[in-house]
Amino acid sequence: MVRSGQVAQFGFSNPDRGQLGLEALDLGVLRRRLTEDTLTKVHRTDFHQLFLFTAGTGTTMVDFVDHPCSPGTLLHVSPGRVLRLPTGAAEAFMVLFTPAFPPLALSPFGPVRHLVPKAELAVFSRAVQELRQEYRRNLLTNEPVDLLRQLLGALLLRVARLPGSVAGQGDARFERFQQELERSFASTRNAAEYAARIGYSTRSLNRICLAATGRSAKALIDARVTLEAKRLLVHTDLSSAAIGHRLGFSEATNFTKFFARETGVSPGAFRE
């Protein structure tokens, strides 16, 4: 766990072609580009990061979970999640892209880590290589990005259909709830308000959430608030009271009670 205040914020920036919302590169290239301090610092981005590990082993921390990475591991880190880049001798293909670039989107609510089945690993590797080749061609020719966009879309479809990829995948009702939760978790924790905003009764929303995840709407709302509280406690210097206020708690004591109920420890103890 890192000390409070160490999180770095990064916006998308392609050093090869500034206006292109995608970059395909090797993890080794990224490591050479960054300073040692940046490599070890926890950071947060406004763009997606895909890693397909090809050799060696290492560990990548995403939102307080250390993910072991070896050949065949695929990581998807969506915007807003906190990340420490892979440690160890792991090698990986990487694709960085803005939310607006692909023709379709990976759910930001899906799992971070996937294991690509051995039977499909060659297909995934080929899909990434084709994307990299088209990316390099585009840098030289400055042609329209239609094919590059479609190749990324095809890769994302392959990721989306990996076993266990997304809870509630294909349920547009649950996806609307997730999107509304991401917009509003800091302003309301009332399940009835979320239900009304997406046009369902509270009972219907609970059925949708239970079918998708096995958890009630209220449990998912509280889990999202707790995750953001953890991020802010560990990766900023904000006081517990300030974090509670940012997350919609009118009194610091209410935030402390909520956090202790959800995690079993006080905000201060978690930060330590």
Buried (B, 14 or more C-beta within 10 A) or exposed (E): EBEBEBBEEEEBEBEEBEEBBBBBBBBEEBBEEEEEEBBEBBBBBEBBBBBBBBEBBBEBBBBEEEBEBBBBBBBBBBBEBBBBBBBEEBBBBBBBBBBEBBEEBBBBBBBBBBEBEEEBBEEBBEBBEBBBEBBEEBBEEEEEBEBBBBBBBBBBBBBBEBEEBBBBBEBEBBBBBBBBBEEBBBEBBBBEBBBEBBEBEBEBBBBBBEEBBEBBBBBBBBBBBBBBBBBBBBBBEBEBBBBBBBBBBEEBEEBBEBBBEBBEEBBEEBBE
